[in-house]
């Protein structure tokens, strides 16, 4: 009798664990896909991509230490960039997502590449950490921190 109860408890706990794992995997996949979509389109300055990615109440700390809001981000997208700034593209590597139900924490290494009008290619690397909330079935970043990786740190 005791053995049957232990087996039933083990099966019940295993079912709960399997459900939690599926949910975490789904959230992890959704947030990773959202991040990849955003990174792929960020260089274009497409307002819809930024609007979808960042929550209205996001707190964004730039690599310079300046804290900005979504309104600031969206306003900067409306300003034309000088041709001398070049065309930028980005990629995300080393992506880690921790799914906590309706909250997910993301950390990754961002590589930004800018091709200037004179043909010079500039590359910069950053570590980014973001907090996402799922509200009404939709994931958005509510907190973001970017830290530039120094040349010395790249060697290590």
trRosetta pair geometry for C-beta under 8 A, 3 or more apart (Angstrom, degrees):
i j d omega theta_ij theta_ji phi_ij phi_ji
1 4 5.8 -53 -151 32 31 111
1 5 6.7 29 152 -17 64 104
2 5 5.8 -56 -153 35 34 111
2 6 6.4 35 151 -20 67 105
3 6 5.6 -52 -148 35 34 113
3 7 6.4 34 153 -19 65 105
4 7 5.7 -53 -148 37 31 112
4 8 6.4 32 152 -20 64 105
5 8 5.7 -53 -147 36 32 111
5 9 6.4 31 154 -18 65 105
6 9 5.9 -54 -147 37 30 109
6 10 6.3 31 153 -20 64 108
7 10 5.7 -55 -147 37 30 113
7 11 6.3 30 154 -19 65 106
8 11 5.8 -54 -147 36 30 110
8 12 6.3 31 154 -19 65 107
9 12 5.7 -55 -146 38 31 111
9 13 6.2 27 157 -15 66 108
10 13 5.9 -56 -144 41 28 108
10 14 6.1 32 154 -22 63 109
11 14 5.6 -55 -147 37 29 115
11 15 6.5 33 153 -22 63 103
12 15 5.8 -53 -152 31 31 112
12 16 6.7 28 152 -15 64 104
13 16 5.7 -52 -149 37 36 111
13 17 6.2 36 153 -19 67 107
14 17 5.6 -54 -144 38 31 112
14 18 6.3 34 155 -22 65 105
15 18 5.7 -52 -147 34 30 112
15 19 6.6 31 153 -19 63 104
16 19 5.8 -55 -152 34 32 111
16 20 6.4 30 153 -17 66 106
17 20 5.7 -54 -147 38 33 111
17 21 6.2 34 154 -21 66 106
18 21 5.7 -53 -147 35 31 113
18 22 6.5 33 154 -20 64 103
19 22 5.9 -54 -151 34 31 110
19 23 6.5 29 153 -17 65 106
20 23 5.7 -57 -150 38 32 111
20 24 6.2 30 155 -17 67 107
21 24 5.8 -55 -144 39 30 109
21 25 6.1 31 156 -20 65 108
22 25 5.7 -56 -146 38 29 111
22 26 6.2 31 154 -21 64 107
23 26 5.7 -55 -148 35 29 112
23 27 6.3 25 156 -13 65 107
23 99 7.5 -174 123 137 74 134
23 101 7.1 6 142 -113 130 56
24 27 5.8 -57 -146 41 31 108
24 28 6.0 33 155 -21 66 109
24 99 4.1 154 -149 78 73 129
25 28 5.6 -53 -142 38 29 113
25 29 6.2 29 157 -19 63 107
25 99 7.8 -131 -37 26 19 158
26 29 5.8 -57 -148 37 27 109
26 30 6.3 26 155 -19 64 108
27 30 5.6 -54 -143 37 30 111
27 31 6.2 24 161 -13 66 108
27 97 7.8 -165 119 149 81 126
27 99 3.9 127 89 -140 124 131
27 101 7.4 174 -61 -168 163 7
27 104 5.7 -174 155 -71 112 127
27 134 7.1 -92 -126 -45 107 140
27 139 7.8 136 -154 -82 78 131
28 31 6.2 -58 -144 40 26 105
28 32 6.1 25 157 -18 63 112
28 97 4.5 145 -140 96 82 129
28 99 4.8 -95 -55 -38 82 127
28 104 7.1 167 -91 -134 51 133
29 32 5.8 -57 -143 39 27 111
29 33 6.2 28 158 -19 64 108
30 33 5.9 -56 -148 36 27 110
30 34 6.4 27 153 -18 63 107
30 139 5.8 144 130 -13 112 143
31 34 5.6 -52 -146 37 33 113
31 35 6.3 36 153 -20 65 105
31 97 5.3 148 85 -140 126 141
31 99 7.3 -177 9 -90 135 95
31 104 4.6 -119 -64 104 162 160
31 106 6.1 -154 153 -68 124 122
31 132 5.4 175 -123 46 120 163
31 139 5.5 -142 -91 -174 76 161
32 35 5.7 -53 -148 36 31 113
32 36 6.3 29 155 -17 65 107
32 95 6.1 106 -127 141 99 146
32 97 5.7 -105 -59 -27 92 147
32 106 8.0 164 -84 -118 59 120
33 36 5.8 -54 -145 38 30 110
33 37 6.3 33 154 -20 64 107
34 37 5.7 -54 -147 36 29 113
34 38 6.3 29 155 -18 64 108
34 52 7.8 -144 -150 135 101 104
34 53 6.7 148 168 -114 101 77
34 132 7.7 115 78 -124 145 150
34 139 5.5 -137 -21 87 165 124
35 38 5.8 -58 -149 37 29 111
35 39 6.2 27 157 -17 67 108
35 92 6.1 -17 146 8 111 175
35 95 6.8 147 100 -133 151 135
35 106 6.2 175 -77 -160 144 158
35 108 7.2 122 171 0 147 153
35 130 7.9 168 -101 48 113 143
36 39 5.8 -52 -141 38 30 110
36 40 6.2 32 158 -21 63 108
36 92 6.6 -120 -96 41 62 127
37 40 5.9 -57 -149 35 26 111
37 41 6.5 -3 162 4 62 114
37 49 7.2 -154 138 -140 89 102
38 41 6.4 -79 -149 50 25 93
38 42 5.9 45 158 -55 68 100
38 49 5.9 144 -123 172 61 102
38 50 7.8 97 -143 -90 100 44
38 52 7.7 -153 -86 86 96 99
38 53 4.4 81 -104 -96 133 141
39 42 5.8 -32 -136 -1 27 120
39 90 4.9 -118 -168 105 82 111
39 91 6.5 88 156 -127 129 23
39 92 4.8 -114 -82 -23 168 109
39 110 7.3 -151 -124 -126 118 98
40 90 7.8 -125 -76 70 21 85
41 44 5.3 -51 -170 28 68 118
41 46 5.3 -48 169 35 116 127
41 49 4.2 -154 106 -106 133 161
42 45 7.9 45 173 -64 41 36
42 49 6.8 -141 -78 122 49 137
42 50 7.7 93 -120 -74 72 87
42 88 8.0 -58 110 111 87 111
42 90 5.4 -6 61 25 123 138
43 87 7.0 63 172 173 119 72
43 88 4.4 -153 -130 96 101 75
43 89 4.6 -41 -46 -95 164 45
43 90 5.9 178 -46 -3 101 87
44 49 7.4 91 64 12 108 146
45 77 5.1 157 -172 -147 90 87
45 81 7.8 -158 -61 -17 150 119
46 49 4.4 72 86 3 105 110
46 50 7.2 167 91 -6 58 85
47 50 5.8 -63 -152 42 36 107
47 51 5.9 37 154 -22 72 111
47 74 6.5 62 -142 -143 98 86
47 77 5.3 143 -88 123 81 149
47 78 7.8 37 -81 -65 124 76
48 51 5.6 -54 -141 39 30 114
48 52 6.2 31 158 -20 64 107
49 52 5.9 -56 -149 36 27 110
49 53 6.3 20 156 -17 63 114
50 53 5.8 -61 -142 39 29 109
50 54 6.0 -10 175 14 69 111
50 73 5.9 -163 -179 139 132 117
50 74 6.4 170 112 -90 131 70
50 77 6.2 -149 18 -59 157 150
51 54 7.2 -67 -126 51 18 82
51 74 7.0 58 -77 -100 85 117
52 140 7.6 -144 160 -104 42 96
53 140 6.7 125 159 -139 25 73
53 141 5.9 8 156 10 77 110
54 58 4.4 -60 -170 -20 99 156
54 60 7.3 -29 -130 -57 134 126
54 70 4.9 171 126 -109 125 106
54 73 6.3 62 36 64 168 160
54 140 6.3 64 169 -175 12 101
54 141 5.2 -42 -109 63 58 101
54 144 7.6 -57 -112 -21 103 138
55 58 5.0 138 59 -51 74 84
55 70 7.0 -123 94 -58 40 143
55 133 6.9 20 -58 45 151 106
55 135 7.5 84 -115 15 124 136
55 140 3.9 120 -62 121 83 127
55 141 6.3 -147 0 78 85 43
55 142 4.7 -3 33 -90 140 71
56 70 5.5 -117 -141 47 34 154
57 70 7.5 -20 -17 -4 11 123
57 142 6.2 5 89 -143 89 91
58 69 6.9 134 75 -158 75 50
58 70 5.0 99 37 -55 106 98
58 73 7.8 -3 76 -1 133 142
58 140 7.6 -108 -66 148 108 102
58 141 5.6 43 -116 108 124 84
58 142 5.5 -143 -103 -145 62 30
58 143 6.8 -176 -155 -71 68 27
58 144 6.4 15 -177 0 115 106
59 67 6.4 -19 -171 -163 86 110
59 69 7.5 -27 -105 -101 46 61
59 142 7.3 24 17 153 78 61
59 143 5.1 -4 59 -115 93 74
59 144 7.3 -179 91 29 51 66
60 67 6.9 141 78 -158 49 56
60 68 4.9 -33 73 66 106 83
60 69 7.2 170 23 -91 98 13
60 70 7.7 117 -12 -66 121 54
60 73 6.7 68 22 -57 160 123
60 143 7.8 174 -78 -160 44 37
60 144 4.4 -2 -118 62 76 111
60 145 8.0 -174 -158 -71 47 36
60 146 7.9 18 -177 -4 87 102
61 65 6.8 -17 -174 -146 97 31
61 66 7.4 160 -153 81 55 34
61 67 5.2 -27 -97 -97 72 74
61 144 6.9 -171 30 96 62 62
61 145 4.8 4 60 -114 110 72
61 146 7.0 -167 97 28 65 66
62 65 6.9 -38 75 29 77 20
62 66 4.8 1 39 58 119 85
62 67 7.6 -154 8 -80 78 24
62 68 6.4 48 -31 0 107 112
62 146 5.8 -21 -152 53 38 115
63 126 5.9 -98 -80 -122 132 121
63 146 4.5 -65 -54 114 81 99
63 147 5.8 133 -123 -125 81 19
63 148 4.3 80 -172 -33 136 90
68 72 4.0 -115 -169 80 105 145
68 73 6.2 120 129 -50 125 79
69 72 4.9 107 52 4 69 99
69 73 7.2 -126 103 -3 42 87
70 73 5.3 -52 -148 35 39 114
70 74 6.1 35 155 -17 70 106
71 74 5.9 -56 -145 40 29 108
71 75 6.2 32 154 -22 64 108
72 75 5.7 -54 -144 36 29 113
72 76 6.5 30 157 -21 63 105
73 76 6.0 -58 -155 32 28 110
73 77 7.0 31 149 -24 62 104
74 77 5.7 -51 -157 25 37 116
74 78 7.3 36 150 -21 62 101
75 78 6.0 -57 -163 27 38 112
75 79 7.5 35 147 -22 65 103
76 79 5.9 -54 -159 25 43 113
81 85 4.7 -86 170 51 113 143
82 85 5.2 110 68 -13 77 97
83 86 7.8 59 167 -66 47 34
83 117 5.6 51 146 -63 96 136
84 116 6.9 6 -174 -154 52 100
84 117 6.1 -68 -110 9 44 123
85 88 7.9 -42 143 -33 96 106
85 114 7.2 -79 161 -164 65 134
85 116 7.7 -125 144 -114 15 80
86 114 4.5 103 90 170 130 94
86 115 5.2 -172 -174 86 120 40
86 116 3.9 -80 -71 -93 129 46
86 117 6.3 -137 -89 -26 75 61
86 122 7.5 136 52 25 159 110
87 114 7.0 160 77 -152 35 61
87 115 5.2 -12 57 56 89 94
88 112 6.1 -13 -163 -172 112 97
88 113 6.8 151 -152 82 59 47
88 114 4.6 -25 -93 -96 81 82
88 115 8.0 -178 -80 18 35 64
89 112 7.7 160 83 -154 37 53
89 113 5.2 -15 61 61 84 98
90 110 6.1 -17 -165 -169 111 99
90 111 6.7 154 -155 81 58 53
90 112 5.2 -20 -101 -101 86 67
90 113 7.4 -178 -81 20 36 72
91 110 7.4 155 79 -155 42 53
91 111 5.0 -8 57 55 90 102
91 113 7.9 26 1 -5 97 108
92 95 5.6 52 142 -68 113 110
92 108 4.7 16 -168 148 102 147
92 109 7.2 137 -160 73 54 48
92 110 5.8 -25 -101 -100 69 67
92 111 7.9 -166 -78 19 24 74
93 108 6.6 147 69 -176 36 94
93 109 4.7 -31 70 69 90 102
93 110 7.9 175 24 -82 74 21
93 111 6.7 38 -2 -13 113 108
94 107 7.9 -48 125 119 94 81
94 108 5.6 151 85 -146 72 62
94 109 4.6 51 41 7 121 104
95 106 6.9 -25 -161 -162 88 96
95 107 7.7 154 -152 84 42 47
95 108 4.3 -5 -99 -97 63 121
96 106 7.1 153 82 -155 55 47
96 107 4.8 -7 57 59 104 91
96 108 6.9 179 19 -71 64 68
97 104 5.7 -3 -171 -179 98 117
97 105 7.3 156 -155 79 48 48
97 106 5.2 -11 -102 -101 77 77
98 104 6.6 163 81 -158 49 63
98 105 4.6 -2 53 53 103 98
99 104 5.0 -17 -106 -106 60 98
100 103 4.4 -20 71 73 108 94
100 104 6.7 178 22 -84 73 42
100 105 7.4 43 -6 -8 113 92
101 134 7.9 -125 131 34 58 122
102 133 6.2 25 147 -162 87 69
102 134 4.3 -116 -149 51 73 97
102 135 7.7 87 -177 -65 116 47
103 131 6.8 -18 -166 -171 97 93
103 132 7.0 149 -159 82 46 58
103 133 5.8 -18 -101 -103 69 65
103 134 7.6 -120 -56 9 31 81
104 131 7.6 157 82 -157 46 47
104 132 4.4 -10 59 59 94 109
104 134 7.7 65 -8 -33 101 96
104 139 7.0 -8 27 -139 127 124
105 129 7.2 -7 -176 -171 91 92
105 130 7.4 167 -155 86 48 47
105 131 5.8 -19 -104 -103 70 69
105 132 7.7 -163 -74 21 24 77
106 128 7.6 -6 113 114 97 94
106 129 6.9 165 87 -153 57 45
106 130 4.6 -6 56 57 104 92
106 131 7.8 -167 20 -75 77 24
106 132 6.6 50 -13 -14 112 111
107 127 7.1 -1 -169 -178 91 92
107 128 7.1 173 -146 90 47 53
107 129 4.8 -6 -100 -103 83 81
107 130 7.9 178 -74 21 43 62
108 127 7.7 174 90 -152 32 55
108 128 5.7 -13 61 59 77 95
109 125 6.3 -8 -177 -169 100 102
109 126 7.2 156 -160 80 54 44
109 127 6.0 -33 -102 -99 65 63
109 128 7.8 153 -108 17 16 80
109 149 7.4 14 -142 -38 100 144
110 125 7.0 154 82 -157 55 50
110 126 4.4 -13 58 61 106 97
110 127 7.6 177 15 -91 83 13
110 128 5.2 51 -21 -13 120 120
110 146 7.4 -37 32 -134 142 104
111 123 6.5 -15 -171 -165 96 100
111 124 7.5 156 -156 81 50 44
111 125 5.6 -19 -102 -102 68 76
112 123 7.1 154 83 -155 54 49
112 124 4.7 -11 59 60 104 93
112 125 7.7 -168 21 -77 74 29
112 126 7.1 35 -10 -1 109 110
113 121 6.4 -15 -167 -169 97 98
113 122 7.3 152 -157 80 47 51
113 123 5.4 -13 -103 -102 73 78
114 121 7.3 155 80 -156 47 49
114 122 4.6 -13 60 60 98 102
114 123 7.9 -171 22 -74 68 35
114 124 7.9 21 -1 3 105 102
115 119 7.3 -23 -172 -146 91 30
115 120 7.6 161 -154 83 50 41
115 121 5.5 -19 -101 -102 71 75
115 122 8.0 -172 -77 22 26 71
116 119 7.0 -34 77 36 77 20
116 120 4.6 0 43 59 120 89
116 121 7.6 -150 12 -75 80 27
116 122 6.7 61 -29 -9 106 107
124 148 6.7 -49 -179 -138 111 101
125 148 7.4 104 84 -163 53 60
125 149 4.2 -36 102 44 102 124
125 154 6.4 114 45 -91 148 114
126 146 5.1 -7 179 -169 139 94
126 147 6.2 145 -163 72 79 41
126 148 5.4 -48 -102 -101 82 44
126 149 6.2 -160 -97 -9 22 85
127 146 7.6 152 78 -157 46 47
127 147 4.8 -15 58 62 93 101
127 149 6.1 99 -24 -63 87 97
128 144 7.0 -17 -166 -166 100 89
128 145 6.9 158 -153 84 53 54
128 146 5.1 -14 -101 -103 85 71
128 147 7.6 -177 -77 22 39 68
129 144 7.5 160 86 -152 50 44
129 145 4.8 -5 57 56 93 104
130 141 4.8 -50 -172 -131 126 115
130 143 6.5 163 -154 89 54 60
130 144 4.7 -3 -106 -105 93 74
130 145 7.4 -171 -74 23 51 65
131 141 6.9 106 71 -154 46 66
131 142 5.5 -55 97 61 96 88
131 143 4.1 25 35 47 111 104
131 144 7.8 -132 25 -61 67 47
132 139 4.9 16 174 -171 127 99
132 140 6.4 162 -148 80 81 23
132 141 5.5 -50 -91 -90 74 50
132 142 6.9 132 -125 6 24 83
133 139 7.3 168 86 -141 31 55
133 140 6.5 -21 59 61 75 74
133 142 5.1 31 -1 -21 110 133
134 137 6.7 -6 177 -136 100 14
134 138 6.7 156 -154 71 63 27
134 139 5.1 -31 -93 -83 75 69
135 138 6.0 -33 69 62 66 83
135 140 6.9 -37 26 25 106 108
141 144 5.4 37 165 -59 133 108
149 153 5.0 -124 -171 86 82 125
149 154 5.8 99 138 -64 116 85
150 153 4.6 96 56 5 81 102
150 154 7.2 -136 97 -11 46 84
151 154 5.7 -50 -154 25 35 116
151 155 7.2 36 151 -22 63 100
152 155 6.1 -55 -162 26 35 111
152 156 7.2 34 147 -23 64 104
153 156 5.7 -51 -155 26 42 115
